[in-house]
Amino acid sequence: MADEMVRRAQAFINGAYEGKLGIDRIPETGVTGWPTMFGLTRALQYELGITSLSDTFGPTTLSTLASKYPILNSATVPSANFARIIQSGLYCKGYDGGDIDGLYSSRVQASMAKLKQDMGVDFTYPGGDLVPKVFKGLLNMDAYVTVNGGSESIRAVQRWLNGTYVSRRDFTIIPADGHHSRDVAKSVLFAVQYEIGMADGTANGVFGPGTQSGLKSHTVTTGDSGPWVQLFSGAMILNQRPVTFTSSFTSALSSAVSSFQSFAALPATGKGDFSTWASLLVSYGDQSRKGEACDGVTRVTPARAAALKADGIKYLGRYLTNPTGGKPYEKAIQEGELAAIAAAGLRCFPIYQTYGRDASDFTYIAGRTAGQAAVNAALDHGFRSGTRIFFAVDFDALDQDVTYSVLPHFKGIEDAIADDGNRFAIGVYGPRNVCTRVSEAGHAGASFVSDLSSGFSGNFGYPLPGNWAYDQVVTRTVGSGDGAIEIDNNIASGRDTGQGSFDAPRTLKNDTRLDDSVLTAMQTDVGKYMESLGYPLDGGTRSYQHWKCFQSTVVDHDELITSLSNKYGIRKALVQTSAYWEMRHIEPLDEAAWEATILAYNTTGQFIKDSSTGIAKQRALTLVGAWNYCLNAGYVTGRPILDASSDDDKYSIWKKAHDDEEFALTSVFVIDMWDIDGKIGGDDDSPAMRSPRLDYNDSEIYDVLRRYQGPAEPAFTEAKKRVGLYYVMEKYNSISRNL
């Protein structure tokens, strides 16, 4: 909600410092935000005489402020504008700043005392004076009262940390808002290092060897008291354990510790030992632990399986696909690997990961695509119904990324798995916050936690998810000689145990005619997928309904499509997808343009407009280029070479694609072959792909579908949607060829 005094603060920045701060004018909205805080920070730097201004209240700003004005009050504030910066900061924090009149008045002093009390530093810095560290806390977006349902217990820990350690050189005042966070987690590590006895400049907030060594000599147990117990109980609270913030290690605290230890698969001693400290302080915990599970990107041979079993491993995570086919080359499950795993008495849990390196890769449609692709791959490898597939989120997802990208993505996965009949269960593989939120939204039943990525925002300051199945803690090498294998070692909770026996893997086969038994389900699933994209079954404003497009591009010419698939060595689904997609996009305006083109040629002999025509929406120049190339390459025979500058030649092939569905579908294959070879002589400068094959990876499937549509947008965006359709088509082609 807008606040008039905040608006006046924004007006002050604009009026007093216009053209001086190196930033645009602050929007005078009356709403506090980072632009306003950045403006105040730059204004302070300007008043301090700092020449290189920035949005950051960093070491230079802090040290300059401390050297010039270690204490600010009515007697020491150097100028009216300096005081106005302080007054404006108070209003932006929700405190009374007086009249923004340039006076460090009694109202400002009272608010400053209240601010320090809220921070928890009022005993260290009593009264209404302003000191540099408090000034830094004034000019940021941290809150010092509970907000958004914050916990009073967590706030008590935050205020205690501030009050106890604020006088240390590198300790920065943290929020007191009742929410755990990255900054709060780091402050606890600083506090631990200070209690160990590390000097300023040595303590760094990192869980390094010195910190670990110090913790090993500070086990806390029933009857102990003092700051170590206070820190330990605070760490329990920050990990959402139901304890009292206390400096006395009571029997109640011991009982809660035992409960946490059991939850985290630690020995339930009831003591604050090193392993428990480590699990509370950093996501990966005590890396000397040996877990019963692992995951990796290397083929598990019989020798490696034996080495893993001898090391105590029971459960292995392996990837269903390698989306690009590049390094690591053995990322995906290899031929014979699951048999070797089963023969050794081990169990395997499957992981599905595509690109997924930033939020833009996560959408509802991408989720639907991933869900169906994972099902297809799981069945190809021989995983049985009931297996849980862990879908990966392998990037540092911020909370807003989870809200707007990851959650819709997993809803897409959930819908795809449901449309497939819920043969497979869903797990989530990612940072703690991702796993927790996806699971709480009901999209996953178990979590594989990437705790080894301790620096991820979604791990730093978040507790272990309640439904964790595997907890990734350390990378190490197991075995020796031909049995040596590098793994990420995982602690296993028992919530998921993978699979220990498998069906025979599907062999790489040529496509066959679609079996009659799959046609109804295939038509239904294709329709559902298109509905999820916003294409109604009745066609909406477009020319053709779903059933008609499916009949024309999938069913009616299945014998031809199958024959050409076998001839050219590419999957039927590539052609079915492109043809069906294009036919679904035919509009009355397209058909009117076609009729105008036909009329013009019949009356003038001129080919007036090269619009995409026929059920596969093909342009004359594309058809001429593709057929000429494939004739010269020996892929096709029986047609003359055409002249791309001749209206008669262009019209003849355009009209054939318009009139003849079989020619149009054959041309999809011809265009795909041209595209795969690099579209030599065409308008796409994409390099040649690997030769035509039945086992193209995810990236190559995307490329074929994208190249068919064109070299520019919307082809790139639409191809992501086409890939999802491809996997629905491929599901039923795979069933048919494996009957």
Summary of the structure (lengths in Angstrom):
residues: 739
radius of gyration: 32.5
end to end distance: 63.5
largest distance: 102.0
contacts: 2547
relative contact order: 0.06
helix: 49%
strand: 8%
